[in-house]
Amino acid sequence: MMDEAFIRDVRAAIDELYNRDLDAALDKLSIWRSAWPEHPVWPMWKALDAWWPILIDLENTTYDEAFLQKAEKALEASENILAMDPNHMDALIVRSVMNGQIARYYSNRHRWYRSFLHGRRALRDFFRLEDEHPEMPDMQFGLGMYRYFTAFLVEEYTIARTIRWMLPSGDRAEGLERLAIAADSSVFVEPEATYFLGHIYLHFESQPDKALGHLRDLYHRYPSNSYYRRLYIRSLYQLSLYSDALAAIEESLDHPFHPDTHESLTMREDLFTIRGLIRYYHLADFRLAESDFLEAVSHAEKLTPFAERTNLIVSLYYLGQISIRNDRRDMARFYFSRAATPDIDHPHVKKAREALRTHRLN
């Protein structure tokens, strides 16, 4: 993985992987696969591809087991090599990356202890690699993630403080600085560092203005990555750049994604909900907003978990509000009741229950 020719080819393959084309990515590395068929990078590559369905739709747990199985195969492949050569750099990289990815998975599922266990395993190998190759700019990505999220978890989640002894203290500002270096100069993880900068500023730091440039870059570089489209459009929406958001939504809905794939359904559910909110609140076009919310519901109903999806609940709530405006009380009762049914702590579930009481629809 330090071979200059491999670095050249893998950069092109990484672009294909992030543009959601696993076969094209592997084709660009076919010569290397033939020469090194037992290398652990190949099962790692498939595990990273299996991560995308989870990231695209974190509410859905359908794809969890497939990712964990592929991640375990990548770990086994690296362990097999390390059993013969404990200092094998490539195998250490693969083991560190996969443990880090598994830690990320468990953190998304709020299983903090498992997340910290795999995180510590990832760091064990990572710090060995840093000692031997401190000049690699990719090391800044791992250090940035480590410094930012150890600080973030302890500051934001009470439960994480009970196991803070497992990791030294972090630093959010330093983490962001290191991620910026990785996004600018790393070999293997430049798109991942760019994504995390946008993701962190949008969701954790509440600074969509800083997120926008990073997410715009991903939107244009990886047009077939629906998740990057959604993040970019959400940053436009949060910055009240409604004309730009509407133009990006239109372009995204016209993009030739296969209409019935999980990825396409999830994107359309999200984009119709955002466009409905723009039309409802900022254009006061309730007829078109209603059409968008109905479209969002139709896509959400094909996904899991049924009845508990955020975009479904939000869209049902606003369909109820539009029905009240149009004096369609029976339809309002229907929509509000559906939005109010899930037994989850969601603000629009609470709003729907309040609307049923306020409008005497119970």
C-alpha positions in Angstrom: 0.0 0.0 0.0 3.1 2.3 -0.1 3.8 1.4 -3.8 3.5 4.5 -6.0 1.8 2.6 -8.8 -0.7 1.1 -6.4 -1.4 4.6 -4.9 -2.1 5.9 -8.4 -4.5 3.1 -9.2 -6.2 3.0 -5.8 -7.0 6.8 -5.9 -8.9 6.2 -9.1 -10.6 3.1 -7.6 -11.6 5.1 -4.4 -13.3 7.7 -6.6 -15.4 4.9 -8.2 -16.2 3.4 -4.8 -17.4 6.8 -3.5 -19.4 7.2 -6.6 -21.2 4.0 -5.6 -19.8 1.6 -8.3 -18.0 -1.3 -6.5 -17.4 -3.2 -9.7 -15.8 -0.3 -11.5 -13.6 0.3 -8.4 -12.4 -3.4 -8.3 -11.8 -3.4 -12.1 -9.3 -0.5 -11.7 -7.4 -2.8 -9.3 -7.7 -6.0 -11.2 -4.0 -6.3 -11.9 -3.3 -6.0 -8.2 -6.0 -8.5 -7.3 -4.4 -11.0 -9.6 -0.9 -10.5 -8.2 -2.1 -10.4 -4.5 -5.3 -12.5 -4.3 -4.9 -13.2 -0.6 -4.3 -9.6 0.4 -6.8 -8.4 3.1 -7.5 -5.2 1.2 -10.0 -7.0 -1.0 -12.4 -8.2 1.7 -11.9 -4.7 3.3 -13.0 -3.1 0.1 -16.2 -5.2 0.0 -16.9 -4.4 3.7 -16.6 -0.7 3.1 -19.0 -1.0 0.2 -21.4 -2.9 2.5 -21.2 0.1 4.9 -23.0 2.4 2.5 -26.5 1.0 2.8 -26.2 1.5 6.6 -24.9 5.1 6.3 -27.5 6.0 3.7 -30.4 5.0 6.0 -29.4 4.8 9.6 -32.9 4.2 10.7 -32.9 0.9 8.9 -31.1 -2.1 10.4 -31.7 -4.5 7.6 -28.2 -4.2 6.2 -26.3 -4.4 9.6 -25.6 -8.2 9.5 -24.2 -8.1 6.0 -21.7 -5.4 6.9 -20.6 -7.1 10.1 -20.0 -10.4 8.3 -17.9 -8.7 5.6 -16.0 -6.7 8.2 -15.2 -10.0 10.1 -13.9 -11.5 6.9 -11.6 -8.6 6.4 -10.4 -8.9 10.0 -9.7 -12.6 9.6 -7.7 -12.0 6.4 -5.5 -9.5 8.2 -5.1 -11.7 11.2 -4.0 -14.6 9.0 -1.1 -12.5 7.7 -0.2 -11.0 11.0 0.0 -14.5 12.5 3.0 -15.1 10.2 4.3 -11.5 10.1 3.3 -9.4 13.1 4.8 -6.3 11.5 3.0 -6.5 8.1 2.1 -2.9 7.4 -0.8 -3.6 5.0 -2.4 -6.0 7.4 -2.1 -3.6 10.3 -3.8 -0.9 8.2 -6.6 -3.2 7.2 -7.1 -4.3 10.8 -7.1 -0.7 12.1 -9.5 0.5 9.4 -12.0 -2.3 9.9 -12.0 -2.0 13.7 -12.5 1.7 13.3 -15.4 1.1 11.0 -17.0 -1.4 13.3 -16.6 1.1 16.2 -18.3 3.7 14.0 -21.2 1.2 13.3 -21.7 0.5 17.0 -21.6 4.2 17.9 -24.4 4.8 15.3 -26.4 2.1 17.1 -25.6 3.7 20.5 -23.8 0.6 21.7 -21.0 2.6 23.4 -19.1 -0.2 25.1 -18.7 -2.2 21.9 -17.8 1.0 20.1 -15.1 1.8 22.5 -13.7 -1.7 22.5 -13.2 -1.7 18.7 -12.1 1.9 18.8 -9.3 0.9 21.2 -8.3 -2.0 18.9 -8.2 0.4 15.9 -6.0 2.8 17.8 -3.6 0.2 19.0 -2.6 -0.5 15.4 -3.0 3.1 14.3 -0.4 4.3 16.8 2.0 1.6 15.7 1.6 2.8 12.1 2.0 6.4 13.1 5.3 5.7 14.9 6.7 4.0 11.8 5.2 6.3 9.2 4.6 9.7 10.8 5.1 11.4 7.4 1.9 9.9 5.9 -0.7 12.6 5.6 -3.4 9.9 6.0 -2.4 9.6 9.6 -3.9 13.0 10.2 -7.3 11.6 9.4 -7.1 9.0 12.2 -5.7 11.5 14.6 -8.3 14.0 13.7 -11.2 11.5 14.2 -9.6 10.3 17.4 -9.2 13.8 18.9 -12.6 15.1 17.8 -14.8 12.2 18.7 -13.3 11.3 22.0 -14.0 14.9 23.1 -17.4 15.0 21.5 -18.7 11.8 23.0 -17.7 12.7 26.5 -19.1 16.2 26.2 -22.4 15.3 24.6 -23.3 11.8 26.0 -23.6 11.2 29.7 -23.3 7.4 29.3 -19.9 7.9 27.5 -18.5 9.6 30.6 -18.8 6.4 32.5 -16.1 4.8 30.3 -14.0 7.9 29.5 -11.1 6.2 31.4 -10.8 3.9 28.3 -9.4 6.8 26.2 -7.4 9.9 26.9 -9.1 13.3 26.6 -9.8 14.7 23.1 -9.9 18.1 21.6 -12.6 19.1 19.1 -10.7 22.1 17.6 -7.5 20.1 17.1 -9.5 17.2 15.6 -11.0 19.5 13.0 -7.6 21.0 12.2 -6.2 17.6 11.5 -9.2 16.5 9.4 -8.7 19.6 7.3 -5.0 18.6 6.7 -6.2 15.1 5.7 -8.8 16.5 3.3 -6.2 18.6 1.7 -3.3 16.2 1.3 -4.1 12.5 2.2 -3.5 9.6 -0.2 -6.3 7.2 0.7 -8.8 9.0 2.8 -9.2 12.4 1.2 -12.9 12.0 0.3 -13.6 10.5 3.8 -11.9 13.4 5.5 -13.9 15.9 3.4 -17.1 14.1 4.2 -16.5 14.1 7.9 -15.7 17.8 7.9 -19.0 18.5 6.2 -20.8 16.0 8.4 -19.4 17.4 11.7 -20.0 21.0 10.9 -23.6 20.3 9.7 -24.7 17.9 12.4 -22.4 18.2 15.5 -21.1 21.8 15.4 -24.3 23.4 14.0 -22.3 25.4 11.5 -23.8 24.7 8.1 -22.0 27.6 6.5 -18.7 25.8 7.2 -20.2 22.5 6.0 -21.4 23.8 2.7 -18.1 24.0 0.8 -17.0 20.5 1.8 -20.4 19.0 0.9 -20.7 21.0 -2.4 -17.3 19.5 -3.4 -18.6 15.9 -2.7 -21.9 16.7 -4.5 -20.1 17.6 -7.7 -17.3 15.0 -7.5 -19.6 12.0 -6.8 -22.9 12.6 -8.7 -24.0 9.0 -8.2 -23.7 9.2 -4.5 -27.2 10.0 -3.3 -26.1 10.4 0.3 -23.7 13.2 -0.5 -26.5 14.9 -2.5 -28.8 14.8 0.5 -26.2 16.2 2.9 -25.5 19.1 0.5 -29.1 19.9 0.0 -29.8 19.8 3.7 -26.9 22.3 4.3 -28.5 24.6 1.6 -31.8 24.3 3.4 -30.4 25.1 6.8 -28.7 28.1 5.4 -32.0 29.3 3.9 -30.6 29.0 0.3 -33.9 27.8 -0.9 -33.5 28.6 -4.6 -30.2 26.6 -4.7 -31.8 23.8 -2.7 -34.7 23.6 -5.0 -32.4 23.5 -8.1 -30.3 20.8 -6.5 -33.4 18.8 -5.6 -34.7 19.0 -9.2 -31.3 17.9 -10.6 -31.1 15.0 -8.1 -34.6 13.8 -8.8 -33.8 13.8 -12.5 -30.5 11.9 -12.0 -30.7 8.4 -13.5 -30.8 6.4 -10.2 -32.7 3.1 -10.5 -36.1 4.1 -9.0 -36.7 1.0 -6.9 -33.4 0.6 -5.1 -33.1 1.2 -1.4 -30.7 4.1 -2.1 -33.0 5.8 -4.5 -36.1 5.4 -2.3 -34.3 6.8 0.7 -33.0 9.8 -1.3 -36.5 10.5 -2.7 -38.1 10.2 0.6 -35.7 12.8 2.0 -35.7 15.2 -0.9 -39.5 15.3 -1.3 -39.8 16.0 2.5 -37.3 18.9 2.2 -39.0 20.3 -0.8 -42.4 20.0 0.9 -41.0 22.0 3.8 -39.6 24.7 1.6 -42.9 25.0 -0.3 -44.9 25.0 2.9 -43.0 27.5 5.0 -41.2 29.7 2.5 -43.3 29.7 -0.7 -46.7 29.2 1.0 -47.6 26.9 -1.9 -49.7 24.4 0.1 -50.9 22.6 -3.0 -47.4 21.7 -4.2 -46.3 21.1 -0.6 -49.1 18.6 -0.2 -48.0 16.8 -3.4 -44.4 16.6 -2.1 -45.4 15.2 1.3 -47.6 12.6 -0.4 -44.6 11.6 -2.6 -42.4 11.4 0.5 -44.9 9.1 2.3 -45.2 6.9 -0.8 -41.5 6.3 -0.8 -41.2 6.0 3.0 -43.8 3.3 3.1 -41.6 1.0 1.1 -38.8 1.3 3.6 -38.3 0.1 7.2 -38.8 0.6 10.1 -42.4 1.0 9.0 -44.4 3.8 10.6 -41.3 5.1 12.6 -39.3 6.8 9.9 -38.6 10.5 10.5 -39.5 11.7 7.0 -42.7 9.7 7.1 -43.8 11.2 10.5 -42.9 14.7 9.4 -44.7 14.4 6.1 -47.8 13.0 7.7 -47.9 15.8 10.2 -47.8 18.5 7.6 -50.4 16.6 5.5 -52.6 16.9 8.5 -51.9 20.6 8.8 -52.7 21.2 5.1 -55.9 19.2 5.5 -56.9 21.4 8.4 -56.3 24.5 6.3 -58.5 23.1 3.6 -61.2 22.1 6.1 -60.8 18.4 5.4 -61.2 17.2 9.0 -61.5 13.5 8.3 -58.2 13.5 6.3 -56.6 15.6 9.0 -57.6 13.1 11.6 -56.2 10.3 9.4 -52.8 11.9 8.9 -52.4 13.2 12.4 -53.4 9.8 13.8 -50.8 8.0 11.7 -48.1 10.5 12.7 -49.1 10.2 16.4 -49.1 6.4 16.5 -45.4 5.4 16.9 -44.3 5.0 20.5 -41.1 6.9 20.0 -39.7 10.2 21.3 -40.0 12.3 18.2 -41.1 16.0 18.2 -43.5 15.6 15.4 -45.2 12.6 17.1 -45.8 14.9 20.0 -47.0 17.7 17.7 -49.4 15.3 16.0 -50.9 14.2 19.3 -51.3 17.9 20.3 -52.9 18.7 17.0 -55.5 15.9 17.5 -56.4 17.5 20.8 -56.3 21.1 19.7 -58.6 20.5 16.7 -60.8 18.1 18.6 -60.1 15.2 16.2 -59.7 12.4 18.8 
